[in-house]
Amino acid sequence: MKLTIIGGGGFRVPQIFEAISGDTETVRITDLCLFDSDPERVAAIEAVLAQMAPSLPRPPRVTTASGVDEAVTGAAFIFSAMRIGGTGGRIKDERIALEMGVLGQETTGPGGLAYALRTLPHARDLAERVARHAPEAMLINFTNPAGIVTEAMREALGDNVVGICDTPIGLMRRAVHAIGSTPEDVDFDYVGLNHLGWLRSLTVDGVDKLPGLLADAAGLQAIEEARLMGFDWIRTLGAIPNEYLYYYYFQREATERLRGSAETRGEFLHRQQGRFYEEACHHPDSALELWQRTKHDREASYMAESRPESERTARQASDIEGGGYQQVALDLMTALLGGKPATMILNVANRGLVPQLPDDAVIEVPCTVTGDGIAPKRIAPVTGEMLGLLQQVKAVERLTIAASRNKSGELAWRALAAHPLVDSISVAKTLLDTYREQIPGVDAALSGGE
């Protein structure tokens, strides 16, 4: 069975390789095909995989492709893990916003919209190529902003594309552990968009354990999201928010911390990962050791701006254990191939789950996955400020998709102006103009239209 990774020179590819190399009969990936626009990055990752392979039970054969059509042809599963513009583009996404006093973050706020605008043409092209050359394949989208990209890809692929993110899965894992249960014994309610959602119930034997957890300070201390938002606030909400809601609930504090930091997250990764790729190319025999050291530093510093100064470079062990998106992808593939069924939080079409949103809008909800496919679970009604925020951000996402489809600067301006983290129409216009001037991919995505 062939698995293709578009963005095969990406830093997290070795984690996927390790996950699919286990001793399992259900998911037997025999061929891993890597495609990336940067051959040096692929060469570095190939060196890491070659050094990992001897210690793994069933490592697949690793090949590289010279083009997308070649890469996807014959694949049963395709992972989209593109980063159009690289970390250099991310730096501009974040810095341009911060210099205007607006939140600068990779997927949330104006930076996320700039990232989406330059990515969507490539995402659509990939989806169309998969539809032509691998119509039976399941495309699993990791490319951020995952909700926007997945929704755009559905235009060509329909239900043959699904978006995944390890953030809500991590929240669930920590919450289940905090109530002393196991995932198999817990039913739960989670609703939102990618990087914007809430865990609203945790039911064991018909009893909702979430209210008890919210009242338990010791239990909440083990949940990163509770520490980020503050126990009083999540008790007021009656739900545990996805960690990215920190940027909405603490917009002022987050922006000030980001502006006051010596470097943005994008600058940190550009420096850190750039050094890894350079050293791995010059010293391929040490590629695995270099990758492991870099991975540790990357994980320990994730969302550092949301933590106190003393904890910026040292997350709690419980925050990073338990696997990441590679394990989510493996569980998804296992269930789709008829192995152990899985309940997981995925980015799928709404289809009436949240009646106040369009049916074809992509939302993030619990799903049951089996050999028969992906079936979203019913969720409780969404009301009040949660619904208001969902509707506003989904409207922004759909304006962004329409701006890309129609190559419309006016729609892109509307999208930026409508975002709850952009506080002025004139700031939105300046943001758009600056992104277009400084990021070629953004201007190219909007040029030639109306």
Disulfide bonds with the S-S distance in Angstrom:
none
